[in-house]
Amino acid sequence: MFVFLPLVLPLTALPIARLAEVHLHPRVATRLLSALAGVLALCSTLCLGLLVVVGTAQLPGNPLPDGWSDPEVREAVPYDEIAGKAAIVALAGVAVSCAAAAGRHRRVRRRAHRALAGLPDGELAVLTDDAPYAYALPGPRAASGPAVGSGVAARGRIVVSTAMLACLDAQERTALIAHEHAHLSGRHHRFLLAVRLAARANPLLRPLRSAVAYTTERWADEEAAKVTGERTVVARAIGKAALISRATPTPTLAGFAASGPGPGPVPRRVAALLGPEPSAVRWPPMFTAVGLAVWAAAAGTLGSALSSANATVTLFLVLKAATPL
């Protein structure tokens, strides 16, 4: 059963996701959880591919060499034929799901950039719209044309509707702009897209997707608080905007305070801003209750990630040893 470990080990990421989003600095938590999601998703996908090879190489009409599924190899996989056929369906589902998510992300970005084509150049783009929203739009890729402007503007634009600006005062507008600027500077859309694709590759990674959606917003909240110098102003702006705002065009774009399917949850973000600034220390001291919990969860999750990679590599080496590729 060792060969099936990469498919179920993502369950072990749940404890550290819960602890990291509460006790670690949002910047550290975002990077840690995104990398963890990527490793576990890659291992589970490779495992599915190897199961397809082992379980279906001897099926009639299969283009794979029969030698890739020798008895010595198939003995290493319980119910190899059933597992192989099921892996085909699962792998196809992963490919379709990830392609659909990536395609939607690209289409939404292209449409958003086309909608801003007639506006003056600059980082801030204000759209006349009765619907309140604010989100960070990353710079267009080569396929969508050259980036507009220079500096930060070349990396993306901040899209805000007139309805959103109307509900905020001057200080709160500054907090909003600083928040979205942090999303652009930190390239948060990359983290959001990575964990979303990881969750599509393995549904057991969905808790990491939700955790990173929260930590990226908290990361931007803290950066906005540094710019304004008033944590209560940022908290007030988020609370007011959350009452009227709508979700971002796609979950892979970072918003301000969208409710419902958008990033959040808003009440936890507001409560965090009303408290002290998170410590710049990357990890809590080990000899504290919180530190012991975080370090234990981190060690367990790291062990799970290494076990997942080890299981995938082992299955590959068994296949190669029995029938050299």
N, C-alpha and C positions, 0 to 999 in steps of 0.2 A: 504493500500500500504506500510505500515511500514515494513512488512516482506520482501519486495524486496530491502530495502535500502542497505544491505550488497553487493548486486550485482553491484550497481552503485556508491556507495560512493568512490571507488578508484579514481574516476575522480577528487576528491577534493585534491588528493596528488600532482597534477601537479604543482600548484603554489609553494609549498614548495620545490619541486624537483628543479625547476628553480632557486629559491633564494638560496637554500642550496649549490648547486654546485658552485655558484659564490661567495657567501659572507661568508660561514662558512669554517673553517679549513677542509681540505679534510678528515682527520681522523674522525672528528666529523660527517661530512656529510655522510660518508660511513656507519658508524654505525647507524646513525639515519634513513637514508632512507632504509637500509636493514631491520631493525626492523619494520619499518612502512609497508614495502611491505609484510613481513611475517604475520603481524597481519591482514591486510586487505585481503590477500589471504586466510588465514585460516577461517576468518569469512564468506567470500563469498562461500567457499567450504562447510562449515557446513550448510549454508543456503540452498544450493542446495540439500544436503542430507535430510534436514528436509522437504523441499518441495516435494521431492520424497515420503517420508513417508506419508505426509498429502494427497497428490494428487493421490496416486496410491494404497493405502492400501486396497481399496474396489474393485479393478479391479479383474476380474476372473483369478484364477490361481496365484495370487500374494501371496507369502509365509508370508507376514506381517499380523499380527492380524487385523481384521476389526475394532476392538475397537480403534486402533491407528488413525483412521480417522473418528471419530464421527462427527455428524453435527456441534456441537459447535466448533470443531477444524477447520473444512472446511470453516465455515463462516468467519474465521479470514484470509483466503487466497482467494483473488479475483481470479475467474476462476481456482479453485483448480485443476480440472482434467486436463485442458490444461497446467497449470503451472507444475503439477506433471510429465506429460509425457515429456514436454520440459526439465525438470530438469534431467530426466533419461539420455537423449541424451547428455546434457551439462556435467553432472557428469562423464559419460563414456568418453567423449572427454577429460576432465581434467585428468582423470586417465591415459589414453593412452598417452597423450601428455607429462605429467610429467614423466611417466615411460620411455618414449623414450629419453627424455632429460637427465635423470639421467643415463640411460643405456649407452648412447653415451659418456657421461663424463667418466664413468668408463672404457669403452672399450678403449678410446683414452689414458687414463692414463696407462692402462696395456700395450698397444702397445708401448708407449713411454718408459716405464721402460724396456721392453724387448729389445728395440733398444739400450739402454745404458748398457746392461748387460756385454759386453766385454770391457768396458772402465774402466780406473783406478778409484778407489773410491775417493770421494771428492765432494765438493759442485758444482764445475764447471765441466761441461761436454761439450767438444768441438767436434762437428761432422764435418767431412770433407764433405762439401756439397756446390755446386755452388749456391744454393738458400739461400739468406740472411734472417735469422730469429734469434730471441732471445726470450725466454719465461721462466717462472718459473714453474717447474714441481713439484707438491707436493709429499711428500713421499708416498710410496706404503702402502696400507692398509694391514691388516692381510690376506685378500683374495688373495692378489697379492704377498705374501711373506714378510719376515721381511725387515725392512728398512735397508739401507746400510750405514755403517759408524756410526758416532756419532755426537753429538752436532747438529749444524745447518744442516749438511749433512743428518742426520737422518730425518729431517723434509722435505727434498726435495732437488732438484738439479736445477742448472741453466743451461739451454741448449742453446748453442750458436753455430752457424755454422761458418766455417772458412771464408765464404764469408762476413758475417756480421762483423767479426773482421777486415777483410782486408780493410773495408771502413772507419774505425775509427782510430784515433791516440791514443797514450797511455793514455792521460787524458780522452778522450771520452770512452775508454774501461773501465777505472775505474768507470766512471759514469754509464755505462751500467751494470756492475757487481753489483754496489751498488743499482741500481734501482731494479734489479731482486732479490737481497738479501732482499730488503724491502718487496717485494711481498711475499717471503717465511716467513719472520719473522712475518708479519702482517696477515698471513693466508688469503690473499685476495681471493683465489679461493673459500673459503667458502661463502664469501659475494656475489661473482659473481654467484655461483650456486644457492644460496638462492633466489636472485632476479630473476634469470632466471626461476626457478620453479614457483615463485610467478606470473610472467608474463604469464606462461603457464596456471596457474590456473585461472587467470582473465586477459584477454588481455588489460583491461584498465590500468593495472599496467606497461605496457611497458615503459612509460616515466621514471619510477623509475629504470628500468633495464638499460636504457641508461645513466641515471644520475650516477648510481653506477659504471658503467664501466668507466666513466670519472673520478669520484672522487678517485677510487682506483689507477688509473694511476697518478693522481695529488699527492696523498699521497706518492707513491713511488718516484715521481719526487722530492718532498721536502726532503725526506730522502736521496736521492742521492746527492742533493745540499749540505746537511749538511756534508756528507762524503768528497766530493771533495772540498768544500769551495768556489766553483765557480758556480754560478747559470747559467752563460752564457755558461759554458762548457757543462752542462747537456742539455741546450736548443739547443746548436749546435749539440750535439750527437743525440738528438731526431729528429731534422730536417733532418740531413743527412741520418739517418736510415730510416726515413719515405719515402724518395724518392725511396728506393730500396727494402724495406722489404715486407714480405707477412704476411698474417694473422696467428694467432696461430691455432693449430690443432682443438681447440674447444673454443667457446666464454667464457667458464667457466675457462679457463687458462689465466693468466695475461701475456700480451706481453710487448714489449718495445716501438715500434713506428710503429706497423703495420697499414697500410692504408686500406681503403675499409671497410670490415666487422669487422675488428679488433677494439680494444678499441681506443678511441680518444675523441674528434677530436684533431689532432696533433697541428694545428695552435693555438688553445686556450691554449693548454698546454705550447707551446713555449712562447706565449705572457705573460702568468702568471709567467713563470720563469724569463722573462726579467724585470718583475716588482718587487716590494718589497716582502719580505717573508710574508706569511699570518700570521695574528695575532694569538697568542696562546690562546687568549680569546675565550671561547667556543661560546659565543653569542655576537653580536654587542650591544652596549649600546642602551637601548630602546628609549631614547630621541634623536634619530637621524633618518633621513629619511630611511636609510637602516635598522637600528635596528627595527623601527616601522613596516616596511614591513615584516621582517623576523619573528618577534614576532607575528604579526597578522596572517601570514600564518601558523606558528607553532600551534597557538591556534586553528585556524580553522581546521587544519588537525587532531590535537589531538581530537577535538570534533567529527570529522567525524569517526575516529577510534573507539572512545567510543560509538558512535551511532551505528556503524556497529556491535560491540560486543553486545550492548544492544538489538538490533533488533534480533540477532541470539539467544541470551539467552531467550528473551521474547517468541519467537516462540516455543522454546523447552519447556518452562514452561507452555505455553498454552496447548501443546500436553500432557504434564505430568499431568496437573491438570484435564483435561477432562478424560483422560484414563491413570491411573498410569502405568508406564512402569514396 
